[in-house]
Amino acid sequence: MHSVITTVHGTFASSAKWPQPDSALSKHLKQHLPGTIEIRPFYWSGKNSFTAREIAAHALREHIQTVDQERPGSKHFLIAHSHGGNVALLAAGHDDTKGKVAGIVCLSTPFLQAWPRPLGP
């Protein structure tokens, strides 16, 4: 089995070492996961804005589609840190990419959710 893992850095971290194919994390994944593991870093601006993450999500969707064409039949996973996790979730949830990503790992992603709470009088 062939798997492609796309690593997505977080906010202000475009030069982070962990997403690289030769990082300690990548080496560990290649040694301990079954089959052939290919690590592909995805780079985005890393700016802390909704617009920057939307632009990055669009580019990541294109990356996912390219991987799907280059490696048909492979499983595709995303590992993302910080707001890179929000980029990954935005990209994977789009109609163009639904069903093309087998799994997402979010590391310290700041998920923003809101729901009503009964606070009483």
Buried (B, 14 or more C-beta within 10 A) or exposed (E): EEBBBBBBBBBEBBEBEBBBBEBEBBEEBBEEEEEEBBBBBBBBBBBEEEEBBEBBBBBBBEBBEEBBEEBEEBBBBBBBBBBBBBBBBBBBEBEEBEEBBEEBBBBEBEEEEEEEEEEEE
